[in-house]
Amino acid sequence: TGKGNKTRLIPVGQAARGAIDDYLLNERPKLVSKRSGSQIFLSRRGGQLTPQRLWQIVKDRARMAGLDTNVYPHLLRHSFATHLLGNGADLRIIQEMLGHADISTTQIYTHVDQKRLRQVHRQFHPRG
């Protein structure tokens, strides 16, 4: 269940699934406390991760990876949508994955890649 109490299916790649399985089997049990709810990811004290802590984790991991750009959780969401769209995913599918009620919200996440725009024009326009 996410923002707005919306429940949705989240597709996860094989490598990420392996990491999640490892966490659930080996690390999460060490963190569980009386305060633990049904959240998958827990704080060091066994409680729910706060948005601030998640932000800090993302920033720390970006720095460890040598990224010099300002990385924040919403940037990952934007990149996710942009990569899907750039690789041909349907905007309606992306809308569902992001949990947007209105397609116009999803359109804001994406920008038109000029190279892709020319490619689509050449491919689909009779005089392209």
N, C-alpha and C positions, 0 to 999 in steps of 0.2 A: 504494500500500500504506500503510495507516494503522496505528493502534494495534492491537496484537495480531497484526500481520502480515496483517490482513484487507484484501483487495482489493475495492473497490466502485466502482460507477459514480457519478460526482458530476455532477448536472445543473447547467449553468451558463447563465445568461441571456445574451442577445445582447450587451448592453453589456459585461458582464464578459468574455465571450469575445473581444470586440474588444480590450479592454485586455490580456488574456493574450496574444493574437496579437501585439500591438504589443511587449509585453515580450520575447516569445520571438524576435522578428525584430530588434529594435533594442537592447534593453538587456542581455538575458542573454548574448549573445555577448561583450560587453565584460567580463563578470564571470567567464567560464569560465577555469578554471585546471587544472593537473594534478590538483588535489585534488577537482575537481568530479565529482560522481556523476551519477546520473540524475534527481536532484531538479529540479523545475521552478524553484523559487525559490532563489536563491543569496545568500549573504552578500556583503558588499563585497569580500571576499578570495577569492570563488569557492567557498567551502565551503558546507556545509549550514547553514541557518538554525537557530539554537538556539531552544528554547522561550522563553528569556528575551528574546532579540532580537525574536522575533515578538510577544511581550507588549508590548515597548517600542514597536514599530512601531504596534500597535493603539492604545496610549495616546496616542502622538504624533498620529496621524491624528484621533482623537477630539477631542483638544484643538484641533487646527487647524480642525475642523468646528464648534467652539464648544460641544461637549457638556460639560456640567458634572458629569455623573454619572461614577462610577467604571467605566470601560469596560475590559473584559478579554476575551481570546479566547473563553473559555467562555460569556460573556454573549452573544456573537454566535451561538453554537451554540444556546443556550437561546431566543434571539429567533427564530432560524430555525424551530425546532420549533414555537414558540408561534404564529407567523404562519401557518405551514402548517396547523396544527390549527384556528386561528381562521377560516381561509378554507375549511374543509371537507375538508382532506386526511384520508385514512384513517390511523389511528394505526399500522397495520401498515406502510404505505408510509413513514411517518416513521421507524419503527423501522429499516427497511432503509437509509434514507438516512443515519441516524446510526450504523449499524453495530452496533446493540445485539443481543446474543444473546437477551436476555429482554425481553419487552414491558413488564414492570414497571419496568425501567430507563427506558424511554421515557416512561412515565406520570409519573415523577418530574419530568421536564423541563417538563411541561405543567401548567397550572392551569386550572380551569374558569372561563371567563368567564361571569359571572352573567347578562349580557345575552344571550349566546349560549344559555345554559341555558334561559332563559325562551322564547327564540325557538324552540328545538327542541321544547320542551314544547307550545307553541301549535301548531306545525306538525304534530307526529306523534301527540299524544295525542288520543283521540276527544273528550275533554271539555276540551281545552286552550283 
